């Protein structure tokens, strides 16, 4: 059975592959199908973050939130447990809201401008996440 650290490293790797797949051209040049694919990649990015947080909660024997607001409560609890900084949690919540939109809506008519706002600094957000998480893994 893989250790928590190995599971987190595997999530990092999956997120890195996801981010490497994001389009490098202006999103306004993409077709509806390509924008939908970009939206799914952003959705996957957030899911990877949740998977990392769940591993840390298990590692620390912290109960995982339940109920209809468990996604939001996971982020809030991660801040309360000093896993994530407040600033990073605010960035992550933008992706959580987008994940909700993608999961509960139709994958059509994505606004390239809104997607661009989510892709612009995604690499920096991921690096900050790894920095904060790796401090706890030492």
GROMACS elastic network, one bead per residue, 0.5 to 0.9 nm:
[ bonds ]
;  ai    aj funct       b0    kb
    2     5     6  0.80115   500
    2     6     6  0.58485   500
    2     7     6  0.63769   500
    3     6     6  0.51213   500
    3     7     6  0.62864   500
    3     8     6  0.86621   500
    4     7     6  0.50642   500
    4     8     6  0.61845   500
    4     9     6  0.85801   500
    4    55     6  0.60653   500
    4    56     6  0.72969   500
    4    58     6  0.82334   500
    4    59     6  0.64566   500
    5     8     6  0.50718   500
    5     9     6  0.61135   500
    5    10     6  0.85880   500
    5    55     6  0.83824   500
    5    56     6  0.87500   500
    5   137     6  0.70134   500
    6    10     6  0.61481   500
    6    11     6  0.86550   500
    7    10     6  0.50557   500
    7    11     6  0.63424   500
    7    12     6  0.87344   500
    7    51     6  0.89600   500
    7    52     6  0.78800   500
    7    55     6  0.73699   500
    8    11     6  0.50071   500
    8    12     6  0.62407   500
    8    13     6  0.86659   500
    8    51     6  0.79509   500
    8    52     6  0.55139   500
    8    53     6  0.87797   500
    8    55     6  0.69413   500
    8    56     6  0.83452   500
    9    13     6  0.62663   500
    9    14     6  0.86943   500
    9    52     6  0.88239   500
   10    13     6  0.50525   500
   10    14     6  0.62531   500
   10    15     6  0.86510   500
   11    14     6  0.50035   500
   11    15     6  0.60937   500
   11    16     6  0.84829   500
   11    48     6  0.59366   500
   11    49     6  0.79762   500
   11    51     6  0.72413   500
   11    52     6  0.66180   500
   12    15     6  0.51294   500
   12    16     6  0.60973   500
   12    17     6  0.86818   500
   12    48     6  0.76866   500
   12    49     6  0.87252   500
   12    52     6  0.82818   500
   12   126     6  0.88850   500
   12   130     6  0.79329   500
   13    16     6  0.50424   500
   13    17     6  0.62907   500
   13    18     6  0.86146   500
   14    17     6  0.51680   500
   14    18     6  0.61993   500
   14    19     6  0.86925   500
   14    45     6  0.86540   500
   14    48     6  0.75247   500
   15    19     6  0.60879   500
   15    20     6  0.84902   500
   15    44     6  0.76568   500
   15    45     6  0.58177   500
   15    46     6  0.89001   500
   15    48     6  0.62714   500
   15    49     6  0.83806   500
   15   126     6  0.84252   500
   16    19     6  0.51395   500
   16    20     6  0.60859   500
   16    21     6  0.86763   500
   16    45     6  0.88760   500
   16   126     6  0.87349   500
   17    20     6  0.50773   500
   17    21     6  0.63959   500
   18    21     6  0.52571   500
   18    22     6  0.68971   500
   18    41     6  0.60585   500
   18    42     6  0.82347   500
   18    44     6  0.73073   500
   18    45     6  0.68428   500
   19    22     6  0.53712   500
   19    23     6  0.89663   500
   19    41     6  0.74177   500
   19    42     6  0.83006   500
   19    45     6  0.75383   500
   19   122     6  0.80686   500
   19   123     6  0.75242   500
   20    23     6  0.82680   500
   21    24     6  0.86309   500
   21    38     6  0.85759   500
   21    41     6  0.78070   500
   22    37     6  0.88070   500
   22    38     6  0.63277   500
   22    41     6  0.70407   500
   22    42     6  0.85533   500
   22   119     6  0.80873   500
   23    26     6  0.77598   500
   23    27     6  0.73148   500
   23    30     6  0.87518   500
   23    34     6  0.87035   500
   23    38     6  0.73582   500
   24    27     6  0.82070   500
   25    28     6  0.84052   500
   25    29     6  0.71863   500
   25    30     6  0.82282   500
   26    29     6  0.57396   500
   26    30     6  0.75995   500
   26   112     6  0.84531   500
   26   116     6  0.79991   500
   27    30     6  0.53567   500
   27    31     6  0.87059   500
   27    34     6  0.87476   500
   27    35     6  0.72595   500
   27    38     6  0.88439   500
   27   111     6  0.89982   500
   27   112     6  0.52959   500
   27   113     6  0.74824   500
   27   115     6  0.75577   500
   27   116     6  0.65265   500
   28    31     6  0.82589   500
   28    35     6  0.88152   500
   28   111     6  0.84552   500
   28   112     6  0.52791   500
   28   113     6  0.72613   500
   28   116     6  0.86795   500
   29   112     6  0.85385   500
   30    33     6  0.78782   500
   30    34     6  0.56069   500
   30    35     6  0.60849   500
   30   112     6  0.80658   500
   31    34     6  0.50963   500
   31    35     6  0.61648   500
   31    36     6  0.85750   500
   32    35     6  0.50473   500
   32    36     6  0.61526   500
   32    37     6  0.86513   500
   32   107     6  0.89970   500
   32   108     6  0.67425   500
   32   109     6  0.65761   500
   32   110     6  0.72288   500
   33    36     6  0.50726   500
   33    37     6  0.63284   500
   33    38     6  0.87310   500
   33   107     6  0.87372   500
   33   108     6  0.78989   500
   34    38     6  0.62169   500
   34    39     6  0.86161   500
   35    39     6  0.61754   500
   35    40     6  0.87001   500
   35   107     6  0.89035   500
   35   108     6  0.83390   500
   35   109     6  0.82307   500
   35   110     6  0.62718   500
   35   111     6  0.80770   500
   35   112     6  0.70439   500
   35   115     6  0.81168   500
   36    40     6  0.63423   500
   36    41     6  0.87615   500
   36   107     6  0.57779   500
   36   108     6  0.65492   500
   36   109     6  0.81056   500
   36   110     6  0.67210   500
   37    40     6  0.51068   500
   37    41     6  0.63634   500
   37    42     6  0.87962   500
   37   107     6  0.88727   500
   38    41     6  0.50645   500
   38    42     6  0.63639   500
   38    43     6  0.86197   500
   38   115     6  0.78657   500
   39    42     6  0.51171   500
   39    43     6  0.61651   500
   39    44     6  0.86244   500
   39    98     6  0.84824   500
   39    99     6  0.85864   500
   39   102     6  0.72554   500
   39   107     6  0.80721   500
   39   110     6  0.76944   500
   39   115     6  0.71924   500
   40    44     6  0.60785   500
   40    45     6  0.85546   500
   40    99     6  0.85061   500
   40   102     6  0.75445   500
   40   107     6  0.87368   500
   41    45     6  0.61780   500
   41    46     6  0.88021   500
   42    46     6  0.65106   500
   42    47     6  0.87359   500
   42    95     6  0.72393   500
   42    98     6  0.80263   500
   42    99     6  0.75766   500
   42   115     6  0.85610   500
   42   118     6  0.77384   500
   42   119     6  0.78418   500
   43    46     6  0.53643   500
   43    47     6  0.63279   500
   43    48     6  0.87813   500
   43    95     6  0.72588   500
   43    96     6  0.80979   500
   43    98     6  0.71022   500
   43   100     6  0.85465   500
   43   102     6  0.71266   500
   43   103     6  0.82785   500
   44    48     6  0.61382   500
   44    49     6  0.86897   500
   44    99     6  0.82433   500
   45    48     6  0.52277   500
   45    49     6  0.65584   500
   45    50     6  0.89568   500
   45    95     6  0.80803   500
   45   126     6  0.89208   500
   46    49     6  0.50566   500
   46    50     6  0.63945   500
   46    51     6  0.86951   500
   46    92     6  0.74608   500
   46    95     6  0.58308   500
   46    96     6  0.63101   500
   46    98     6  0.88055   500
   46    99     6  0.69392   500
   47    50     6  0.50577   500
   47    51     6  0.61805   500
   47    52     6  0.86997   500
   47    96     6  0.84766   500
   47    99     6  0.80745   500
   48    52     6  0.62772   500
   48    53     6  0.86985   500
   49    52     6  0.51555   500
   49    53     6  0.62969   500
   49    54     6  0.86588   500
   49    92     6  0.82996   500
   49   126     6  0.88412   500
   49   129     6  0.83319   500
   50    53     6  0.50687   500
   50    54     6  0.60884   500
   50    55     6  0.86240   500
   50    71     6  0.79689   500
   50    74     6  0.78542   500
   50    75     6  0.83225   500
   51    54     6  0.51066   500
   51    55     6  0.62955   500
   51    56     6  0.87836   500
   52    55     6  0.51705   500
   52    56     6  0.63997   500
   52    57     6  0.87330   500
   52   133     6  0.85852   500
   53    56     6  0.50820   500
   53    57     6  0.61429   500
   53    58     6  0.86134   500
   53    74     6  0.76741   500
   53    75     6  0.82055   500
   53    78     6  0.72938   500
   53    83     6  0.81983   500
   53   133     6  0.87526   500
   54    57     6  0.50259   500
   54    58     6  0.61945   500
   54    59     6  0.85208   500
   54    64     6  0.70548   500
   54    74     6  0.81530   500
   55    58     6  0.51302   500
   55    59     6  0.60552   500
   55    60     6  0.86294   500
   56    60     6  0.60965   500
   56    61     6  0.83515   500
   56    62     6  0.82974   500
   56    83     6  0.82427   500
   56   133     6  0.86200   500
   56   136     6  0.87768   500
   56   137     6  0.87848   500
   57    60     6  0.51782   500
   57    61     6  0.58807   500
   57    63     6  0.68028   500
   57    64     6  0.67124   500
   57    78     6  0.82544   500
   58    62     6  0.60350   500
   58    63     6  0.74653   500
   58    64     6  0.78821   500
   59    62     6  0.77685   500
   60    63     6  0.89643   500
   61    64     6  0.89606   500
   62    81     6  0.89311   500
   63    66     6  0.89210   500
   64    70     6  0.80343   500
   64    73     6  0.88454   500
   64    74     6  0.70648   500
   64    77     6  0.89176   500
   65    69     6  0.81297   500
   65    71     6  0.77849   500
   65    72     6  0.89400   500
   65    73     6  0.61279   500
   65    74     6  0.59920   500
   65    77     6  0.82559   500
   66    69     6  0.72533   500
   66    71     6  0.85041   500
   66    73     6  0.82785   500
   66    74     6  0.89000   500
   67    70     6  0.54179   500
   67    71     6  0.89011   500
   68    71     6  0.79518   500
   69    72     6  0.55175   500
   69    73     6  0.60832   500
   69    74     6  0.85802   500
   70    74     6  0.58562   500
   70    75     6  0.87118   500
   71    74     6  0.52329   500
   71    75     6  0.68065   500
   71    76     6  0.89210   500
   71    96     6  0.74955   500
   72    75     6  0.54191   500
   72    76     6  0.63160   500
   72    77     6  0.86288   500
   72    93     6  0.76719   500
   72    96     6  0.77260   500
   73    77     6  0.58286   500
   73    78     6  0.83030   500
   74    77     6  0.51829   500
   74    78     6  0.60680   500
   74    79     6  0.87776   500
   75    78     6  0.50059   500
   75    79     6  0.64679   500
   75    80     6  0.87683   500
   75    84     6  0.79605   500
   75    89     6  0.64331   500
   75    92     6  0.80823   500
   75    93     6  0.76204   500
   76    79     6  0.52970   500
   76    80     6  0.63471   500
   76    81     6  0.87080   500
   76    84     6  0.89227   500
   76    86     6  0.87475   500
   76    89     6  0.77123   500
   77    81     6  0.59480   500
   77    82     6  0.84783   500
   77    83     6  0.84727   500
   77    84     6  0.89630   500
   78    81     6  0.51388   500
   78    82     6  0.62438   500
   78    83     6  0.50109   500
   78    84     6  0.55443   500
   78    85     6  0.83463   500
   78    89     6  0.83252   500
   79    82     6  0.50963   500
   79    83     6  0.57608   500
   79    85     6  0.57981   500
   79    86     6  0.60840   500
   79    89     6  0.71058   500
   80    83     6  0.76080   500
   80    84     6  0.81709   500
   80    85     6  0.89468   500
   80    86     6  0.89864   500
   81    84     6  0.78189   500
   82    85     6  0.68159   500
   83   132     6  0.70651   500
   83   133     6  0.67128   500
   83   135     6  0.89616   500
   83   136     6  0.72782   500
   84    87     6  0.82784   500
   84    88     6  0.64890   500
   84    89     6  0.63306   500
   84   129     6  0.77269   500
   84   132     6  0.64182   500
   84   133     6  0.74867   500
   85    88     6  0.53292   500
   85    89     6  0.61706   500
   85    90     6  0.87762   500
   85   132     6  0.77145   500
   86    89     6  0.50681   500
   86    90     6  0.63810   500
   86    91     6  0.89540   500
   87    90     6  0.53205   500
   87    91     6  0.67230   500
   87    92     6  0.88998   500
   88    91     6  0.51358   500
   88    92     6  0.62013   500
   88    93     6  0.86140   500
   88   125     6  0.73714   500
   88   128     6  0.74484   500
   88   129     6  0.72976   500
   89    93     6  0.60224   500
   89    94     6  0.88542   500
   90    93     6  0.51487   500
   90    94     6  0.68492   500
   91    94     6  0.55510   500
   91    95     6  0.72960   500
   91   125     6  0.73522   500
   92    95     6  0.53313   500
   92    96     6  0.63437   500
   92    97     6  0.88446   500
   92   125     6  0.80001   500
   93    97     6  0.61325   500
   93    98     6  0.84974   500
   94    97     6  0.52797   500
   94    98     6  0.63458   500
   94    99     6  0.86973   500
   94   118     6  0.78752   500
   95    99     6  0.59798   500
   95   100     6  0.85364   500
   95   118     6  0.74115   500
   96    99     6  0.50011   500
   96   100     6  0.63026   500
   96   101     6  0.87204   500
   97   100     6  0.51244   500
   97   101     6  0.63490   500
   97   102     6  0.87911   500
   98   102     6  0.61831   500
   98   103     6  0.84831   500
   98   118     6  0.89152   500
   99   102     6  0.51350   500
   99   103     6  0.59424   500
   99   104     6  0.84498   500
  100   103     6  0.51145   500
  100   104     6  0.59764   500
  100   105     6  0.81244   500
  101   104     6  0.54385   500
  101   105     6  0.56101   500
  101   106     6  0.84352   500
  102   105     6  0.54072   500
  102   106     6  0.68792   500
  102   107     6  0.65627   500
  103   106     6  0.80149   500
  103   107     6  0.86858   500
  105   108     6  0.86200   500
  106   109     6  0.83655   500
  107   110     6  0.72665   500
  109   112     6  0.89710   500
  110   113     6  0.87696   500
  110   114     6  0.78331   500
  110   115     6  0.74325   500
  111   114     6  0.53626   500
  111   115     6  0.63230   500
  111   116     6  0.86133   500
  112   115     6  0.50500   500
  112   116     6  0.59601   500
  112   117     6  0.87028   500
  113   116     6  0.50362   500
  113   117     6  0.64670   500
  113   118     6  0.89815   500
  114   117     6  0.52324   500
  114   118     6  0.67615   500
  114   119     6  0.89724   500
  115   118     6  0.51662   500
  115   119     6  0.62792   500
  115   120     6  0.86223   500
  116   120     6  0.57888   500
  117   120     6  0.54865   500
  117   121     6  0.78595   500
  118   121     6  0.70451   500
  118   122     6  0.65886   500
  119   122     6  0.51687   500
  119   123     6  0.80844   500
  120   123     6  0.80212   500
  120   124     6  0.89700   500
  121   124     6  0.53621   500
  121   125     6  0.63638   500
  121   126     6  0.87750   500
  122   125     6  0.50354   500
  122   126     6  0.61594   500
  122   127     6  0.86380   500
  123   126     6  0.50853   500
  123   127     6  0.61903   500
  123   128     6  0.86203   500
  124   127     6  0.50532   500
  124   128     6  0.61286   500
  124   129     6  0.85158   500
  125   128     6  0.50966   500
  125   129     6  0.61136   500
  125   130     6  0.86924   500
  126   130     6  0.62394   500
  126   131     6  0.85812   500
  127   130     6  0.51454   500
  127   131     6  0.61432   500
  127   132     6  0.87016   500
  128   132     6  0.62038   500
  128   133     6  0.85242   500
  129   132     6  0.52523   500
  129   133     6  0.60252   500
  129   134     6  0.83591   500
  130   133     6  0.50792   500
  130   134     6  0.57098   500
  130   135     6  0.84476   500
  131   134     6  0.53011   500
  131   135     6  0.64203   500
  132   135     6  0.54573   500
  132   136     6  0.71606   500
  133   136     6  0.54739   500
  133   137     6  0.65934   500
  134   138     6  0.64755   500
  135   138     6  0.58033   500
